[in-house]
Amino acid sequence: MMSGAGQWSDLSARLLSGLVLAAAGLGAVWAGGYYFITFVSVVTGLIVWELTRMVLPGDAIRAVLMGLLAGVAGFLAIYFPAGAALPTLLVPALVGYLWLPQHRRLYVPFVIFILLAAFGMMSVRSEFGVVWMFWLVLVVAGTDIAGYFAGRMIGGPKFWPKISPKKTWSGTVAGWIVAMIVGAGMMAVTGAGTWLLLLSVATSFASQLGDIAESAVKRQSGVKDSSALIPGHGGLFDRFDGMLGAAILVLIVMQVTGYPPGPV
């Protein structure tokens, strides 16, 4: 475990850039509709741009074009009928498979993962309303913040050292506890049943798995951060990896059980 001021050396940059990003994201969540869809689509395009740069360093043109394609596909899919949405989301993966000269087995699954997660976030906001989107944001943000501070203050055994050497069991469990607190708060606000506690913890764990999955891509690509877009955080992929994992889980839950319940 790091000691002294070194373990907090990135805190000020993380805090400032995190506040700016949070303000933009929460503003888009509150506005909903076209504004939120546009925000998610832009973030999606930038994340795919970062992913392409990681697997194909030096190929700037291909990275930009794949990012644009992903952003447009994400934007259009939410407006299409259900039968056309999934094929639209798969277009960037198909183009990547045909066009990229290497790392297709790494690239294609992650592009699908990113596009489906974007669709999940849009679906939560459009179908279940602002309150449930805020629940999702709070679970993911709470998990990340709790993991950051608990991991540095408590330390202890690593969760998965070969993939994510900084993630500890103390930070992981702290994230679950905070997620449960968020779920309890939502139960009080919405009258939802105790199932929400379990869903909140599962969503927290899914966000942590999203973080680990992105760490695996970075390790295989030999990079520390997905990009340098956000001071103290790296890139948007670094910042939104947890949200991607959480959104995928919630999208599956929505399809299988209908939860979360309707707009509040």
C-alpha positions as CSV (number, residue, x, y, z in Angstrom):
1,M,0.0,0.0,0.0
2,M,1.2,3.5,-0.8
3,S,2.1,5.6,2.2
4,G,2.1,9.3,3.0
5,A,1.2,12.0,0.6
6,G,2.0,9.8,-2.4
7,Q,-1.2,7.9,-2.2
8,W,-3.2,11.1,-2.4
9,S,-1.1,12.8,-5.1
10,D,-3.8,12.5,-7.7
11,L,-6.7,13.5,-5.5
12,S,-6.9,17.2,-6.4
13,A,-6.8,16.6,-10.2
14,R,-9.3,13.7,-9.8
15,L,-11.6,15.9,-7.7
16,L,-11.6,18.9,-10.0
17,S,-12.0,17.0,-13.3
18,G,-14.5,14.7,-11.6
19,L,-16.7,17.6,-10.5
20,V,-16.7,19.0,-14.1
21,L,-17.6,15.7,-15.6
22,A,-20.2,15.0,-13.0
23,A,-21.8,18.4,-13.6
24,A,-22.0,17.7,-17.3
25,G,-23.3,14.1,-16.8
26,L,-25.9,15.0,-14.2
27,G,-27.1,17.9,-16.2
28,A,-27.6,15.6,-19.2
29,V,-29.4,13.1,-16.9
30,W,-31.7,15.8,-15.6
31,A,-32.5,17.2,-19.1
32,G,-33.1,13.7,-20.5
33,G,-34.4,13.2,-24.1
34,Y,-32.3,14.4,-26.9
35,Y,-29.7,16.0,-24.6
36,F,-29.0,12.8,-22.7
37,I,-29.0,10.7,-25.8
38,T,-26.5,13.1,-27.4
39,F,-24.3,13.1,-24.3
40,V,-24.2,9.3,-24.1
41,S,-23.6,9.1,-27.9
42,V,-20.6,11.5,-27.7
43,V,-19.1,9.7,-24.8
44,T,-19.6,6.4,-26.6
45,G,-17.8,7.6,-29.7
46,L,-14.9,8.9,-27.6
47,I,-14.6,5.7,-25.7
48,V,-14.5,3.7,-28.9
49,W,-11.9,6.2,-30.3
50,E,-9.8,5.5,-27.2
51,L,-10.2,1.7,-27.6
52,T,-9.2,1.9,-31.2
53,R,-6.1,3.9,-30.3
54,M,-5.1,1.4,-27.6
55,V,-5.3,-1.6,-30.0
56,L,-4.0,0.2,-33.0
57,P,-1.5,2.9,-31.8
58,G,-0.5,5.4,-34.4
59,D,-3.6,4.8,-36.6
60,A,-5.3,8.1,-35.9
61,I,-7.6,8.2,-38.9
62,R,-9.0,4.7,-38.2
63,A,-9.5,5.6,-34.6
64,V,-11.5,8.8,-35.4
65,L,-13.7,7.0,-38.0
66,M,-14.5,4.1,-35.7
67,G,-15.3,6.6,-32.9
68,L,-17.7,8.5,-35.2
69,L,-19.3,5.3,-36.4
70,A,-19.9,4.1,-32.8
71,G,-21.3,7.5,-31.7
72,V,-23.8,7.6,-34.7
73,A,-24.8,4.0,-34.2
74,G,-25.5,4.6,-30.5
75,F,-27.5,7.8,-31.3
76,L,-29.7,6.1,-33.9
77,A,-30.3,2.8,-32.2
78,I,-32.5,4.3,-29.4
79,Y,-34.8,5.8,-32.0
80,F,-35.2,2.6,-34.0
81,P,-37.8,-0.1,-33.5
82,A,-36.6,-3.0,-31.3
83,G,-35.9,-5.2,-34.3
84,A,-33.5,-2.7,-35.8
85,A,-31.8,-1.4,-32.7
86,L,-29.6,-4.4,-32.1
87,P,-28.3,-4.7,-35.7
88,T,-27.5,-1.0,-35.6
89,L,-25.5,-1.4,-32.4
90,L,-23.6,-4.3,-34.0
91,V,-22.5,-2.3,-37.1
92,P,-19.3,-0.8,-35.5
93,A,-18.3,-4.3,-34.3
94,L,-18.8,-5.7,-37.8
95,V,-16.9,-2.9,-39.4
96,G,-14.1,-3.2,-36.9
97,Y,-13.9,-7.0,-37.5
98,L,-13.6,-6.4,-41.3
99,W,-11.4,-3.3,-41.2
100,L,-9.0,-3.7,-38.3
101,P,-5.8,-5.5,-39.3
102,Q,-5.2,-7.0,-35.8
103,H,-6.6,-7.5,-32.3
104,R,-10.1,-8.3,-33.6
105,R,-10.8,-10.8,-30.8
106,L,-10.1,-8.1,-28.2
107,Y,-11.7,-5.2,-30.1
108,V,-15.0,-6.7,-31.3
109,P,-16.4,-7.9,-27.9
110,F,-15.5,-4.6,-26.2
111,V,-17.2,-2.5,-28.9
112,I,-20.3,-4.6,-28.5
113,F,-20.0,-4.2,-24.7
114,I,-19.7,-0.4,-25.0
115,L,-22.6,0.0,-27.5
116,L,-24.9,-2.2,-25.5
117,A,-24.1,-0.3,-22.3
118,A,-24.8,3.0,-24.0
119,F,-28.2,1.6,-25.1
120,G,-28.8,0.4,-21.6
121,M,-28.2,3.9,-20.1
122,M,-30.5,5.5,-22.7
123,S,-33.2,2.9,-22.0
124,V,-33.1,3.5,-18.3
125,R,-33.5,7.2,-18.7
126,S,-36.2,7.1,-21.4
127,E,-38.2,4.2,-20.0
128,F,-37.9,4.5,-16.2
129,G,-37.3,8.2,-15.7
130,V,-34.7,10.5,-14.1
131,V,-35.0,9.0,-10.6
132,W,-33.8,5.5,-11.6
133,M,-31.1,6.9,-13.8
134,F,-29.8,8.9,-10.8
135,W,-30.0,5.6,-8.8
136,L,-27.7,4.0,-11.4
137,V,-25.3,6.9,-11.3
138,L,-25.2,7.0,-7.5
139,V,-24.5,3.3,-7.3
140,V,-21.6,3.5,-9.7
141,A,-20.2,6.7,-8.4
142,G,-20.5,5.5,-4.8
143,T,-18.8,2.3,-5.6
144,D,-15.9,4.1,-7.3
145,I,-15.5,6.7,-4.5
146,A,-15.7,4.1,-1.7
147,G,-13.3,1.8,-3.5
148,Y,-10.8,4.7,-4.0
149,F,-10.7,5.8,-0.4
150,A,-11.1,2.4,1.3
151,G,-8.4,0.9,-0.9
152,R,-6.0,3.7,0.1
153,M,-6.9,4.0,3.7
154,I,-7.4,0.3,4.6
155,G,-5.5,-1.5,1.9
156,G,-5.1,-5.2,2.4
157,P,-5.3,-8.1,-0.1
158,K,-5.7,-7.4,-3.8
159,F,-9.0,-8.4,-5.5
160,W,-7.4,-9.5,-8.8
161,P,-3.7,-8.5,-8.8
162,K,-2.9,-9.9,-12.2
163,I,-5.5,-7.8,-13.9
164,S,-6.0,-4.8,-11.7
165,P,-3.2,-4.4,-9.2
166,K,-4.6,-1.4,-7.4
167,K,-8.1,-2.9,-6.6
168,T,-8.3,-4.3,-3.1
169,W,-10.9,-6.4,-1.3
170,S,-11.4,-3.6,1.2
171,G,-12.3,-1.2,-1.6
172,T,-14.5,-3.8,-3.3
173,V,-16.5,-4.5,-0.2
174,A,-16.8,-0.8,0.7
175,G,-18.3,-0.3,-2.8
176,W,-21.0,-3.0,-2.0
177,I,-21.8,-1.3,1.3
178,V,-22.2,2.1,-0.3
179,A,-24.4,0.6,-3.0
180,M,-26.6,-1.0,-0.4
181,I,-27.0,2.3,1.3
182,V,-28.0,3.9,-2.0
183,G,-30.5,1.1,-2.5
184,A,-31.9,1.7,0.9
185,G,-32.3,5.4,0.2
186,M,-34.1,4.6,-3.0
187,M,-36.4,2.2,-1.2
188,A,-37.4,5.1,1.1
189,V,-37.9,7.5,-1.8
190,T,-39.7,5.2,-4.3
191,G,-41.3,2.5,-2.1
192,A,-39.5,-0.2,-3.9
193,G,-39.1,-3.6,-2.3
194,T,-36.1,-5.2,-0.6
195,W,-35.1,-6.6,-4.0
196,L,-33.5,-3.3,-4.7
197,L,-30.8,-3.9,-2.1
198,L,-29.7,-7.0,-3.9
199,L,-29.9,-5.3,-7.3
200,S,-27.9,-2.4,-6.0
201,V,-25.1,-4.6,-4.8
202,A,-25.2,-6.7,-8.0
203,T,-25.0,-3.4,-10.0
204,S,-22.0,-2.3,-7.9
205,F,-20.2,-5.6,-8.6
206,A,-21.0,-5.3,-12.3
207,S,-19.4,-1.8,-12.3
208,Q,-16.3,-3.3,-10.6
209,L,-16.2,-6.0,-13.2
210,G,-16.4,-3.3,-15.9
211,D,-13.4,-1.6,-14.3
212,I,-11.5,-4.9,-14.3
213,A,-12.4,-5.6,-17.9
214,E,-11.0,-2.2,-19.0
215,S,-7.9,-2.8,-16.9
216,A,-7.4,-6.1,-18.9
217,V,-7.5,-4.2,-22.2
218,K,-5.0,-1.7,-21.0
219,R,-2.6,-4.4,-19.7
220,Q,-2.8,-6.2,-23.0
221,S,-2.3,-3.0,-24.9
222,G,0.6,-1.9,-22.7
223,V,-0.9,1.4,-21.7
224,K,-1.5,3.0,-18.3
225,D,-4.6,5.1,-19.3
226,S,-7.0,4.9,-22.2
227,S,-6.1,8.5,-23.1
228,A,-5.3,11.8,-21.4
229,L,-8.6,13.5,-22.0
230,I,-9.4,13.9,-18.3
231,P,-6.7,15.2,-15.8
232,G,-6.3,12.8,-12.9
233,H,-8.6,10.2,-14.5
234,G,-7.0,9.3,-17.8
235,G,-9.6,8.9,-20.5
236,L,-13.3,8.5,-20.7
237,F,-13.0,4.7,-20.9
238,D,-11.1,4.9,-17.5
239,R,-13.9,7.1,-16.1
240,F,-16.9,5.3,-17.5
241,D,-15.8,1.6,-17.3
242,G,-17.8,1.0,-14.2
243,M,-20.9,2.6,-15.7
244,L,-20.6,0.4,-18.7
245,G,-20.6,-2.8,-16.7
246,A,-23.5,-1.6,-14.5
247,A,-25.5,-0.5,-17.5
248,I,-25.1,-3.9,-19.1
249,L,-26.5,-5.6,-16.0
250,V,-29.4,-3.2,-15.7
251,L,-30.2,-3.7,-19.4
252,I,-30.4,-7.5,-18.8
253,V,-32.5,-7.1,-15.7
254,M,-34.9,-4.8,-17.6
255,Q,-35.3,-7.4,-20.3
256,V,-35.7,-10.4,-18.0
257,T,-37.7,-9.0,-15.0
258,G,-39.0,-5.6,-15.8
259,Y,-37.1,-4.0,-13.0
260,P,-36.5,-1.2,-12.1
261,P,-40.2,-0.4,-11.9
262,G,-41.9,2.4,-13.9
263,P,-41.2,6.1,-13.8
264,V,-41.3,7.8,-10.4
